[in-house]
């Protein structure tokens, strides 16, 4: 079995959503001074590869701790949307995959944008779902939707319309994924949030597992 890490590493100089603070790492104790090492981490709930709960945008939305653990695990389809015209992921791209999407729990959009991680381009003009595509996804009996970009809405969005449409269907949203090109559709996907109380979101360790050639012999 092959396990593929789909998470961006957390560190102080990592990219963050504009206007939000970067993680702060400080040393509380060292082996030299205390005989053990401990670090203190201060960060918001939507940093790095992370999950949005419905409560992130909806006043009456569920928090992550209100969802059963199995909501964060399932079969995934990776949709290659790198060549979508104008960076728009429309209804046509999804309806053509209707049969595949009926067999999975998560849809992961491979936009190719993770190649810009750490660059200014990462925060600009990344591919986006149309409102019609987001509304259609909400009817597909999915557990969640993921993307290798910083957000499901434009960086200057004020109403976060795509978040609203997806979260209203009680989907969890996973942002800032990476290495989606290595994941085969139909593999197992895991995105495990921290066990935080009343969590509107959480950093996740996202990964996929799939059988390699040796396992099939």
N, C-alpha and C positions, 0 to 999 in steps of 0.2 A: 504494500500500500504506500502511496506517495501522499505526503501532506504538504500543502502549498500555503505559505504564510501570505495573507492578503492585506496585512496591516502596515501602516506607516509607523516608523519609530517615534516615540515621544521624547522630545528634548527641548531645551530652552530656546533654541534658534529655529525651531520648526515653523512652517507656514501656519497662520491662523486666520480665521475669518476677520476681515477688516473691522476694527473697532473693539475687538475682544482681546483680553490680555494673553500673552504667551505663558506657557507653563513656567513655574518657578521651582527650581530644584536647589535645595540647600542641604548642607551636611550637618547633621545633629550630633553624630558621634563617629569617631574613627577607631580603627584597630590600634593605631599607635597610642592614642590617648585614653581609650576606654576599653580596649580589648575586643571590640566589635564595631561594625560599621552600620550606621542608620542614616537614611536620607529622608528629608521632608519634602513633599511635593504639593504645590498649590496650583490647581488648574480648574477651568470650568468644565461643565459636563458635555460640551460639544467641541472637543479639541481632538485633532488627529483623526484616525479612523474611528468613527463613532456612530452611535445609533440614536435616532430621534424617536421618542415616544409620542403618541397622540397628544399627550399633555404639553408637549413643546409648543404647540400652536393653538390648541383648542382648550377653552376654559373648562370644559367638562370631559376632556380626554383622559384616557387611562395613562398612568405612569408605568414605567417598565416593570416595577416590582408587583404590579397588579396583573401582569401577564404570566402565564405558565411558562416554565423553562423550555418546553418543547416548541414554543413560538420562535425560538432563536436558532433552531436546527431544522434542516430539511434538504430536499433535492433542489438543485439550482440549474437554471438555464442562463448561459452567458450569451447575450446578444451583441454581435459586432455592429456597432453603429458609427464606426469611425468615418464612414463615407456618406453619412446623411447630408442631404443638400442643405447648405447654409447652417449646418450645426443644429438642425431642428429634427428631433426624434418624433415623427408624426404617427398618426393612427395607422397608416398603411404599413409601416415597418413592423407594427405589432400584430395587426390582423393576419399578416402572412405567416406568423408564428403561433397562431391560435392553437393548433394541435399540440405543439411542444409545450406551450404554457399551461395547458390543461393537465400536464403530467408532473409539474414541479411546484415547489413551495415558494421559491424566490426567483426573481428576475434580476440579473446583474448586468448593467449596461457598460459595455466596454467601449468607451469613447476614445481611449488612447491618451487622455489628458494627464494621466499620472506621470507621463514622461516629462512634464513641465514642473513637477513637484520641486519646490525651492526656488522657482523662477517667477518673475512678475507675471508672465503669461498664464500661470496656473489660475490666477484670479480673474482672468479676462476671457470673455467670449467662448466659454466652454459650452458643449452641446446641452440642449435642454429639451425636455418633453413639452409637447403642446398640451393645452388644457384638455383637448379631446382625447389625446393618448393617455393622459393621467386618469381621466374619468373612466376610460375603458379598462385600464389596468385594475382599477378598484373593483371591477366586477368579475375578476378572474380567480377568486378564491385563493389568493396568495397570502403568505405570512408576511412577506416584506419585499422591498425593492432596494437595490444597491447601485452605486455608481462610483466610477473612479475620478470624480471631480469634487469640488468643495461644497456644492450645493445643488439642490433640485430646482432652485429658482435663480434668476439672474442676480449678480452681485449687488446691483442697485435696486432690487425689488423692495417695494414698500408693503405690499399686501401678501406676499408669499403664497400666491394662488396655487401653485403646483403642490407645495407642502400641504396646503389646506385640503385639496382634493384627495390626496393620498392618505393623509392622516385621518381624515373623516371616515375612511373605510377600515380604520384600526390596523393599517399596515404599519410595520416598523420600517424606518428608512435608514440605510447605512451609507454614509458618505466618506470620501477620501479612501476608497479601496485602491489597491494596486495589484499588479501582476495578474490581472484577469486574463491576459492572453495565454496563460499557462493552464487555465481551468477548462476542462471539457464539460460541455453541457450534460446534465444528468448526474453529475457527481454530487457528493454530499457537501453541504455548506454549513458552517458554524460561525455565528457572530455572538460572542458571549459578553454581555454587559456586566459591569460591577454590580454586586448586590446592594445597591443604594436604596434607601427608603425614599419614597415619593420622587422617583427619578424622572425628570423630564427628558433626560438623555444620559448617555454614558460613553466614555471611550470603550472600545471593544477589541478583543483579540479575534480577528476574523481570519478564517482559514478554510481550505477545501481539502477533502480527501478523495482520492480516486485510485482505482486499481492500476498498477503498472503492468508492463508486459509479463514480468516474471510471475505475477499473481494469477495470470490467466492460463499459465501452462499447466 
